[in-house]
């Protein structure tokens, strides 16, 4: 263990740099390998509701709802999951859960207890169609943004009533071209941040799809990214990025300065194996989907 410029370095991972980063050890961990309530089989998406309930979906096709302390409250299965399982979801301010049903090329909407309320989308390359949707995001007006890969590699925007409006970031988009866009999040200015996973960068778009900014390049050093799969924002605009390929979280300022790193490859608390998702609650607590370890790690704000 060593200290460098106010940063704690443990096993090659960098902790405590920049403002308001969590301690090296998580606040608590929940979940273990299995198919029972509170257990996981490779969890890979997470969303936090306005009441701080935590939703997690895994590769068994189950969605589980937990209280903020990691106690399981309810469990349900996706209607179909033999062809594959979801990779992204978000919660509407009214409590509805929007799930990117990736391998069925659609978005499903549930209430908090798992009753299906709506669905939209179908396989295809045309307007309003999907090829492997990866995540869902909602802007302040209730419009729905869906990211997808598998050839479309774009983001499509829908009205609150699920009517298609526009797409952007696809193969003909030049510098704005996305390659496996994954997690998405809106900032306080209403701009959309996208984890552009296979381009190893973050992209910021306006609601009409104009590229405003990019952050990152492929690599393992601080400020670089390897397969960013998810993103969330703190109240001060700081971006928190979940790096599947680097087994870590990384914090960035809105202008692109790396503020610090948490994690590193491993099995111990504070280490991760191929994390897929990150989400924060109203108190600023972060929940990280530690997929290869079949658990969720909760970090103090």
C-alpha positions as CSV (number, residue, x, y, z in Angstrom):
1,X,0.0,0.0,0.0
2,X,1.3,3.5,-0.8
3,X,0.1,7.1,-0.9
4,X,0.7,9.4,-3.8
5,X,-0.5,13.0,-4.0
6,X,-3.2,12.3,-1.5
7,X,-4.4,9.2,-3.3
8,X,-4.4,5.7,-1.7
9,X,-3.1,3.0,-4.1
10,X,-4.0,-0.6,-3.2
11,X,-3.2,-3.5,-5.5
12,X,-3.0,-1.2,-8.5
13,X,-6.4,0.5,-7.9
14,X,-6.6,4.2,-7.2
15,X,-8.8,5.4,-4.3
16,X,-9.7,8.7,-2.8
17,X,-8.6,11.1,-5.5
18,X,-10.8,14.1,-6.2
19,X,-13.7,15.3,-4.2
20,X,-16.3,13.2,-2.3
21,X,-15.1,9.7,-3.4
22,X,-16.1,6.7,-1.3
23,X,-13.8,4.8,1.0
24,X,-11.9,1.8,-0.5
25,X,-14.2,-0.6,1.3
26,X,-17.9,-0.6,0.3
27,X,-20.5,0.4,2.9
28,X,-22.1,-3.0,2.5
29,X,-22.5,-5.8,0.0
30,X,-25.6,-7.8,-0.8
31,X,-26.3,-10.9,-3.0
32,X,-24.5,-14.2,-3.6
33,X,-24.5,-16.9,-6.2
34,X,-27.8,-18.7,-6.6
35,X,-31.4,-18.6,-7.9
36,X,-33.2,-17.9,-4.7
37,X,-34.6,-14.6,-3.5
38,X,-31.7,-12.1,-2.8
39,X,-29.3,-14.3,-4.9
40,X,-27.9,-13.6,-8.4
41,X,-26.9,-15.4,-11.5
42,X,-24.8,-12.7,-13.3
43,X,-26.7,-9.5,-12.6
44,X,-26.2,-6.9,-15.3
45,X,-28.6,-4.0,-14.9
46,X,-29.7,-1.8,-12.0
47,X,-32.1,1.1,-11.5
48,X,-33.1,3.0,-8.4
49,X,-36.7,4.3,-7.9
50,X,-37.7,7.7,-6.6
51,X,-38.5,6.0,-3.2
52,X,-35.0,4.5,-3.3
53,X,-36.1,0.9,-4.0
54,X,-33.4,-0.9,-6.0
55,X,-34.2,-3.1,-9.0
56,X,-31.7,-5.6,-10.3
57,X,-32.1,-8.0,-13.3
58,X,-29.8,-11.0,-13.9
59,X,-29.2,-13.7,-16.5
60,X,-31.8,-16.0,-15.1
61,X,-34.4,-13.5,-16.4
62,X,-35.4,-12.4,-13.0
63,X,-36.0,-8.9,-11.8
64,X,-35.7,-8.4,-8.0
65,X,-36.7,-5.4,-6.0
66,X,-34.7,-4.6,-2.8
67,X,-35.0,-1.9,-0.1
68,X,-32.2,0.6,0.1
69,X,-30.3,-1.7,2.6
70,X,-30.3,-4.6,0.2
71,X,-33.2,-6.7,1.6
72,X,-35.2,-8.4,-1.1
73,X,-38.8,-7.4,-1.3
74,X,-40.2,-9.1,-4.4
75,X,-39.1,-11.2,-7.4
76,X,-40.6,-11.8,-10.9
77,X,-39.5,-13.2,-14.2
78,X,-39.5,-11.5,-17.6
79,X,-42.4,-12.8,-19.7
80,X,-39.9,-14.5,-22.1
81,X,-36.1,-15.0,-21.6
82,X,-35.0,-18.2,-23.4
83,X,-33.5,-16.1,-26.2
84,X,-31.7,-13.7,-23.8
85,X,-32.1,-11.4,-20.9
86,X,-32.3,-7.6,-20.4
87,X,-29.2,-5.4,-20.1
88,X,-30.7,-2.1,-19.0
89,X,-33.6,-0.4,-17.2
90,X,-34.7,2.8,-15.6
91,X,-37.5,4.0,-13.3
92,X,-40.0,6.7,-14.3
93,X,-40.7,9.4,-11.7
94,X,-44.2,7.8,-11.3
95,X,-42.6,4.5,-10.3
96,X,-43.0,2.6,-13.6
97,X,-40.0,0.4,-14.5
98,X,-38.8,0.6,-18.1
99,X,-36.8,-2.5,-19.2
100,X,-34.7,-2.9,-22.3
101,X,-35.7,-6.4,-23.2
102,X,-32.6,-6.8,-25.3
103,X,-32.9,-10.1,-27.1
104,X,-36.6,-9.6,-27.8
105,X,-36.0,-6.2,-29.4
106,X,-38.6,-4.3,-27.3
107,X,-39.1,-2.2,-24.2
108,X,-41.4,-3.5,-21.5
109,X,-43.0,-1.4,-18.8
110,X,-43.9,-2.8,-15.3
111,X,-45.3,-1.5,-12.1
112,X,-43.1,-1.8,-9.0
113,X,-44.5,-5.3,-8.2
114,X,-43.9,-6.8,-11.7
115,X,-47.2,-6.4,-13.4
116,X,-46.7,-5.6,-17.1
117,X,-48.3,-2.3,-18.1
118,X,-47.1,-1.7,-21.7
119,X,-44.6,-2.7,-24.3
120,X,-43.3,-1.2,-27.5
121,X,-40.8,-2.0,-30.3
122,X,-40.1,-4.9,-32.6
123,X,-37.1,-6.3,-34.5
124,X,-35.9,-4.3,-37.4
125,X,-33.8,-1.4,-38.7
126,X,-36.6,1.1,-39.4
127,X,-38.0,4.0,-37.4
128,X,-39.2,2.8,-34.0
129,X,-37.7,-0.7,-34.5
130,X,-34.8,-2.2,-32.5
131,X,-31.8,-4.4,-32.8
132,X,-30.7,-5.5,-29.3
133,X,-31.7,-2.5,-27.2
134,X,-29.3,-1.9,-24.3
135,X,-30.8,0.8,-22.0
136,X,-33.6,3.2,-21.5
137,X,-33.5,6.9,-20.3
138,X,-36.2,9.4,-19.6
139,X,-35.8,13.2,-19.9
140,X,-37.6,15.8,-17.8
141,X,-40.6,15.9,-20.2
142,X,-41.1,12.2,-20.1
143,X,-39.7,11.4,-23.5
144,X,-38.1,8.0,-23.8
145,X,-34.6,7.3,-25.2
146,X,-33.6,3.8,-26.1
147,X,-30.0,2.8,-27.0
148,X,-29.3,-0.3,-29.2
149,X,-26.4,-2.2,-30.9
150,X,-26.3,-5.2,-33.2
151,X,-26.0,-3.1,-36.4
152,X,-28.3,-0.1,-35.6
153,X,-25.9,1.2,-32.9
154,X,-28.1,4.3,-32.3
155,X,-30.4,6.0,-29.9
156,X,-34.1,6.4,-30.7
157,X,-36.4,8.9,-29.0
158,X,-40.1,8.3,-28.3
159,X,-42.9,10.4,-27.0
160,X,-44.3,9.6,-23.5
161,X,-47.0,7.7,-25.4
162,X,-44.3,5.5,-27.1
163,X,-44.6,7.2,-30.5
164,X,-41.3,7.3,-32.4
165,X,-39.8,10.8,-32.9
166,X,-36.2,10.5,-34.1
167,X,-32.9,8.6,-34.1
168,X,-29.3,9.7,-33.9
169,X,-25.8,8.3,-33.5
170,X,-26.2,5.6,-36.2
171,X,-23.7,4.4,-38.8
172,X,-24.0,7.5,-41.0
173,X,-23.4,9.9,-38.1
174,X,-19.7,10.7,-38.7
175,X,-17.9,11.8,-35.5
176,X,-21.1,11.1,-33.6
177,X,-21.3,7.5,-34.7
178,X,-21.9,5.2,-31.7
179,X,-20.6,1.6,-31.3
180,X,-22.6,-0.4,-28.8
181,X,-24.1,2.6,-26.9
182,X,-24.9,1.2,-23.4
183,X,-25.9,3.2,-20.3
184,X,-27.4,6.7,-20.5
185,X,-28.1,9.5,-18.1
186,X,-29.4,13.1,-18.3
187,X,-27.6,16.0,-16.7
188,X,-29.2,19.1,-15.1
189,X,-29.1,21.0,-18.4
190,X,-31.2,18.3,-20.1
191,X,-28.3,16.9,-22.1
192,X,-27.9,13.2,-22.6
193,X,-24.7,11.4,-21.6
194,X,-24.1,8.1,-23.3
195,X,-21.5,5.3,-22.4
196,X,-20.3,4.6,-26.0
197,X,-18.9,1.2,-24.9
198,X,-17.0,-0.1,-27.9
199,X,-15.6,3.4,-28.7
200,X,-14.3,3.6,-25.1
201,X,-15.7,7.1,-24.6
202,X,-18.5,9.1,-23.2
203,X,-20.7,11.2,-25.5
204,X,-22.9,14.2,-24.6
205,X,-25.8,14.9,-26.9
206,X,-28.5,17.5,-27.0
207,X,-32.1,16.2,-27.1
208,X,-32.1,16.5,-30.9
209,X,-29.1,14.3,-31.2
210,X,-26.3,16.8,-31.8
211,X,-23.0,15.7,-30.4
212,X,-21.7,18.3,-28.0
213,X,-18.7,16.7,-26.3
214,X,-16.7,13.5,-25.9
215,X,-14.6,12.2,-23.0
216,X,-12.1,9.4,-22.9
217,X,-10.1,7.0,-25.1
218,X,-9.2,3.3,-24.8
219,X,-6.8,2.4,-22.0
220,X,-6.2,1.5,-18.4
221,X,-4.7,4.7,-17.1
222,X,-6.7,7.3,-15.1
223,X,-8.7,9.3,-17.6
224,X,-8.9,6.4,-20.0
225,X,-11.8,3.9,-20.4
226,X,-12.3,0.3,-21.4
227,X,-15.8,-0.7,-22.3
228,X,-17.8,1.8,-20.2
229,X,-21.1,0.0,-19.8
230,X,-23.0,2.4,-17.5
231,X,-23.1,6.0,-16.3
232,X,-24.8,8.1,-13.7
233,X,-24.5,11.7,-12.5
234,X,-24.2,13.2,-9.0
235,X,-26.0,16.3,-7.9
236,X,-22.9,18.5,-8.7
237,X,-22.7,17.2,-12.2
238,X,-19.9,14.7,-11.6
239,X,-20.1,11.7,-13.9
240,X,-19.7,8.2,-12.4
241,X,-18.7,5.6,-15.0
242,X,-18.9,1.8,-14.7
243,X,-16.0,0.3,-16.7
244,X,-16.6,-3.4,-17.5
245,X,-13.2,-3.7,-19.1
246,X,-11.2,-2.1,-16.3
247,X,-13.2,-3.6,-13.3
248,X,-13.7,-0.2,-11.7
249,X,-15.7,3.0,-11.3
250,X,-14.2,6.3,-12.5
251,X,-15.4,9.8,-11.7
252,X,-15.2,12.7,-14.2
253,X,-15.9,16.3,-14.0
254,X,-18.4,17.6,-16.7
255,X,-15.4,19.1,-18.5
256,X,-13.7,15.7,-18.8
257,X,-11.1,15.7,-16.0
258,X,-10.8,12.4,-14.2
259,X,-11.3,12.9,-10.5
260,X,-10.5,9.4,-9.3
261,X,-11.0,5.6,-9.5
262,X,-12.6,3.0,-7.3
263,X,-12.2,-0.7,-7.5
264,X,-9.9,-3.1,-9.4
265,X,-10.1,-6.7,-10.5
266,X,-10.7,-9.2,-7.7
267,X,-13.2,-11.0,-5.4
268,X,-12.8,-9.1,-2.2
269,X,-15.1,-6.3,-1.2
270,X,-13.9,-3.2,-2.9
271,X,-12.9,-5.2,-6.0
272,X,-15.0,-6.3,-8.9
273,X,-15.3,-8.8,-11.8
274,X,-16.8,-7.3,-15.0
275,X,-19.2,-4.8,-13.5
276,X,-22.2,-3.9,-15.7
277,X,-24.1,-1.1,-13.9
278,X,-24.1,1.8,-11.5
279,X,-27.0,3.8,-10.0
280,X,-27.3,6.2,-7.2
281,X,-30.2,6.9,-4.7
282,X,-31.5,10.2,-3.3
283,X,-28.9,10.2,-0.5
284,X,-26.1,9.8,-3.0
285,X,-25.3,6.2,-2.2
286,X,-24.0,4.3,-5.2
287,X,-24.9,0.7,-6.1
288,X,-22.6,-1.2,-8.4
289,X,-23.6,-4.3,-10.2
290,X,-20.5,-6.6,-9.6
291,X,-21.6,-9.1,-12.2
292,X,-18.9,-11.7,-12.1
293,X,-19.1,-11.8,-8.3
294,X,-22.9,-12.2,-8.3
295,X,-23.4,-9.3,-5.9
296,X,-24.1,-5.6,-5.6
297,X,-21.7,-3.3,-3.7
298,X,-23.1,-0.2,-2.0
299,X,-20.8,2.8,-1.6
300,X,-21.1,5.7,0.8
301,X,-21.6,9.1,-0.7
